[in-house]
Amino acid sequence: MVFSQAKIVIIGNPNVGKTSMRRRYMGESFDKNYLPTLGCDFSSKTFRFNDNRLNISIWDLAGQPRLESIHPFYFQNSSAAIIVYDVTDHSSFQTVEKWLTKFLELSGYSNPIVFFVGNKIDLEKEIQVTTDDHNKVIQQLKDKYYTKTSVMMDFRTSAKDGINIMNLFETMAKQVYKHILGLQRLKFKHTSIEKAVPGIYHSVFHELIGPIVIASVPMDLEVTYDASLGENIVRLFSSLDFEKVTKDKIQVGKIAWTYPEGMAIYNAFVLPDPDARGGYQLHSVIIVFATEIIHLSIQREEQIWGHLHGTANSIQKTFARTNLPMNKMLPEEVPNHLKLEFVSLLEKLRSEIYHLLME
């Protein structure tokens, strides 16, 4: 049996129904009280084809223009895209080609798979983009970009009524699987579960010198300025609502992770520091799950959050007890006993998560 994985992104303007489509397919209820996606939402689904398995990570990206700067991180290594527009909003239809060109530029694949979807067909009296309009423009896009993609297909759907939603995602999965077996163009790994263990990081953010990262991964315990870790963590911190974190003293969430590719869940918290900007230091505990085990992490998500929260509390207590001016210290100046205490907490967390996933 071969276990493979792929990443697809659902993209398009705000309010076109991307999240509702994903939720409908995953068996979650349709929510008519729309709340805009902040950054990215995530789901995972494992498909069986004969004796093989394909795990698809479905990344639901926010369409707001103010979040365009983070799109490169989410588009990267995506083998397929579902580009959604709202049939009751002609302006969203006009941006389909813009989303297509951006995906082709940033996905990292020379011939990815692209599906075009017109959503909200249940609103018959409000439709601005007819089936004829859809067919004409989508065919033009297929003719124009056929050399840059391996497959292009199109659907008209209703997330509210469930029309064509199952067919859309099942067809996408089949095309991705066919692409893996036939064309061999996708860069999938076949890693044993024993090697796909989660990496766990604690980061200390500094206004002037950037993040100090204390990393706890198999065979590698160190304080590091690793560029890829720093890039991911700076992106995570830039997505936080600092005012909310300082008010609530905590913020949790998920984010796409690159180098290695996967999903991260985090627990961000603040500690009082009169010398820091805003009067607080910002910290986080982050667990990074390799693509190969994302589906397992979702199955154990509630327990994982519990372990993560417990470790964050322990780290907060350690900071409070030591009362060290961490915001003014360089990495090499962090006391060894404090490094070891953090590493011990993180190794305990990593061990707990690993055994939880292996149950």
HELIX and SHEET records of a PDB file:
HELIX    1   1 LYS A   18  TYR A   25  1                                   8    
HELIX    2   2 PRO A   65  ILE A   70  5                                   6    
HELIX    3   3 HIS A   71  PHE A   75  1                                   5    
HELIX    4   4 HIS A   90  GLN A   94  1                                   5    
HELIX    5   5 VAL A   96  LEU A  106  1                                  11    
HELIX    6   6 GLU A  124  GLU A  126  5                                   3    
HELIX    7   7 THR A  131  TYR A  145  1                                  15    
HELIX    8   8 TYR A  146  LYS A  148  5                                   3    
HELIX    9   9 ILE A  165  LYS A  178  1                                  14    
HELIX   10  10 HIS A  179  LEU A  183  3                                   5    
HELIX   11  11 ALA A  227  SER A  239  1                                  13    
HELIX   12  12 PHE A  242  ASP A  248  1                                   7    
HELIX   13  13 ARG A  277  GLY A  279  5                                   3    
HELIX   14  14 THR A  291  ILE A  293  5                                   3    
HELIX   15  15 ILE A  294  GLN A  299  1                                   6    
HELIX   16  16 GLU A  301  THR A  322  1                                  22    
HELIX   17  17 MET A  326  LYS A  328  5                                   3    
HELIX   18  18 PRO A  331  GLU A  333  5                                   3    
HELIX   19  19 ASN A  336  MET A  358  1                                  23    
SHEET    1   A 6 CYS A  40  PHE A  49  0                                        
SHEET    2   A 6 ASN A  52  LEU A  61 -1                                        
SHEET    3   A 6 PHE A   3  GLY A  12  1                                        
SHEET    4   A 6 ALA A  80  ASP A  86  1                                        
SHEET    5   A 6 ILE A 113  ASN A 119  1                                        
SHEET    6   A 6 VAL A 151  ARG A 156  1                                        
SHEET    1   B 6 ASP A 220  THR A 224  0                                        
SHEET    2   B 6 ILE A 212  VAL A 217 -1                                        
SHEET    3   B 6 GLY A 199  VAL A 204 -1                                        
SHEET    4   B 6 TYR A 280  ALA A 290 -1                                        
SHEET    5   B 6 GLY A 262  PRO A 272 -1                                        
SHEET    6   B 6 ILE A 250  TRP A 257 -1                                        
END                                                                             
